[in-house]
Amino acid sequence: MFHDPATFADGFPHETFRALRADDPVSHHEHPTWKRGYWVVARHADVQRVSRDAATFSNAPNPFLDAEMAEDDATMAELLISQDPPIHTKLRKLINKGFTPRRVAQLEDRVRGRVDRIVGALADRNECDLVTDIALWLPLHVIADLVGVPEDDRAQVFRWTELTFGFDENVTADERADAATAMFMYADSLCEQRRAEPRDDLLSVLITAEVEGESLTQLQIDLFFMLLQNAGSETTRNLITTGMLVLLQQPDALERLRADLSIMPTAIEELLRWVSPVMQFTRRALHDTEIGGRTIAAGDRVALVYPSANRDERAFDEPDRLDLSRQPNDHVAFGAGGPHFCLGANLARFEARIMFEALVTRFEGLATAAPAETLPRVHSNLIDGYAHLPIRWDSLQPAGTP
C-alpha cells in the first residue's frame, strides 16, 4: 500500500495515519517483491528511536521503499545515504566541509542576489508557475555554486537531474539510465579540470580528500555529485511550493508573517513540520528487536513515516493547527536524528528564509491561479510535492522594498 505512489496521488493520507498512530502504530504490510513485506512506523518517538539506533537498524543496501525494486537490490549501495557507520561517518565529514554554518552564512549575498534575479525575471508578468519558474531554480543554483558547476553548464546538468531523479512517471528506465550516465561522464570531465586547476569548491575538496588513507574513487565522487544535485533541491523546492500554498490557504498566518518577518525562523520550522517534503525512508533490522511492542526479526525492513511523526498527538499540541510561533518544535522533516540527519538542513533553512521573505513582501495580491484540489502532484512515495502550482499577483515590488 505505502510502497505505491498512487497512495499519495491526492497528498499524504493524514486520516489513515491518525488511525494507525492510535490503533496500530507499528503495522505490517505486504510488498510485491519483498517476501517478508515491511513494517510501517507511525509514531514520533518510534521514528526517532529507530533513526538514532544505527547499531540495530541499517540503511544498506538502500533506504528506499520502492514498488518494483528487489529487497536486496544493491544498485544504489554506494550512495552516501545507503552507507552505514563507520564508513558513512567518514564520508559525511568530507561533504560537511561544504555545509558548515560558516560556509552557508558566506553565501548570503549570493543567495539574495539569486532570489532577486529569479523574482526580477517576472517583472513584466502577473502570473507564473511557482514550481518551475521560482522554487525549482534557487536550490539547484545554490548546490551548483557549492559544488562548482559552471553557469553555462547548469541548464544541462539540471535536465539530467530531473530525468535521473525526477518523479515523472512518463520517463522510462532507459531515459533515466542514459541521463545518469551522461551526468557521470560530465562529473568525470569536471574532475579533470579541477585536478588541473583546483578551486574553492566542494568538488576540489572531494578530489583531494582521503578516507582511511585512501583517496575517493572516481565512482564515489560521481555518486556524490549526482546525489548532491538531487538531494540539495527536493526538500527546499517542495518546502517553498507547498509551504507557500499553505500560507495562501491560511491568510491570517500569511498576514502575520508579512507583518513580522522576525518570526520567519520559527515559521520555517513549522512549515517544515506541516509540509514534511520527504515522506519516508526505510531501515533494515540487523538483529531481532522490537518497536512499539511488535517483534521485528533480523532482516526485516522498517519504513519511517515522517509526516505521520510530525502530526503525532503525543509529540505536538494541536498537531493539525498551523502555528508559526510553535516552540518547541521537534519535527523530523530532516530526519529524526542519528547518523543520517540531513547534512543540508542549515542550507535548506537558509534558502527557504530568503525566498519566503521575497514571496511574502514583494508580491502584492498573491493568490493561486487554480483550485488546490486540481494541482498535479509528483508521482512518488518518497517526495510529497506539486509538479506545477500556478500563481498570480496584482503587482511586483522591487527588491529591497520594506
Steps between C-alpha positions, in 0.01 A plus 500: 500500500751763612755381243259606224528867388127490417434494876630858514342627176272736696758590764615331815213293658496664842169342602637151433809565711302662779319166532828305480659710774203431724440131433792343311809722528737231370305327225602231252434525126552278198730598213495370140870402496598481869406155630497619862316823426583799720403673823365855511595714801250780557577659840753774565687330786538175306625679188759678714606183675560307175676793334747537785581131548746433218631194685161330457363652179697522176455710185668237281452402225281810453233684701230526233151353509465420132205319345713307247847477655616163630544482876877450475556733200849645542509730195496805729718350773785745434287808563583685822143455619536121461816475710524418869751617763794504520550548122194727479634716781836547331349577159249738654777701665639577156167632372443693824788727402269652244203541735639652819294789646794732430517401134122525461502848657763607248250423226245759616582773249514247218170338598324835537632600159373176351155547655488857367582375149242220514224732620618794290460291183124512567480880501296520177261219597211455741494121511744208495557144621634513855675165448669538162549879493605564861549215750683264267788734423629626833616172657639369171713811452618506862617138484665570166682794663623280785605209280655720233285449189567780248202726428496407129466128580221521754197475275629168366592367846153599624338309213702188583403537865131521418519194275705294746319586823180669385162351573347503153343159443532551122882494514623149417764304689729523196465879492590519868801274449621701200472826697693350793775380265523844340521663844779261604696580183455872565617461862807313373591784266440762769728308737775505238470877482520530879808276519669735258363818660364450856245753623320586823211262443379166632610305193861609558465389865380153396778453245772559760323332793604173660303247703711266713806603301340433160372748246139482390442301183365676194175306542462627857555857382254454213239366742558792738456739209175337388355466850575861594330633189181318596502494880592867508189602313199283583437597864546873442299505179201327656522694825476825301216389275279310744587737786392800294178324403429434869551869579272606214236262633535649849509877436513592869830313531630663182414850623659430837823396329493796263451740792784353707786338310685446829292185553627355169743248660230343719252524212738301278520226764122481521463490121757220492294307756177567314627431147745212574638489143673162547237242589693186588824307506561143608745323728589130522518330840845350561377270774175406673352796684169668578331829419189614683443153640522327158768239435727595210713216363855537373483598134156661519450835324356787706352814339529825697210728408596861570170684428324266743763561768465874440126486574529268800270615778745359754778733384317821402214698651224544243713346223244578228516873572758715321677708767779714355640570847490137621775433752639252571463334161677165491393416144670227295480659155880470466506155657464408862858529613774245477771462235272570205359834614489725192845658458348783294246601767669834575521580131135410435381718789717787376374480141138469612525804727627726225251373243201526736603854591483589130172319440314658791634855455543556127184343355188711555169319468666158472256214447480156345382498140329160523306310767736314732321169445576516125874556536712210367727333754828323440467126446690374801485315831814682613437869433173682573474797270340660198612464140342837418347777709372799298485831687399856410550843655393861463843667513862414566705724726871569428767322702568668833146636540419510875 
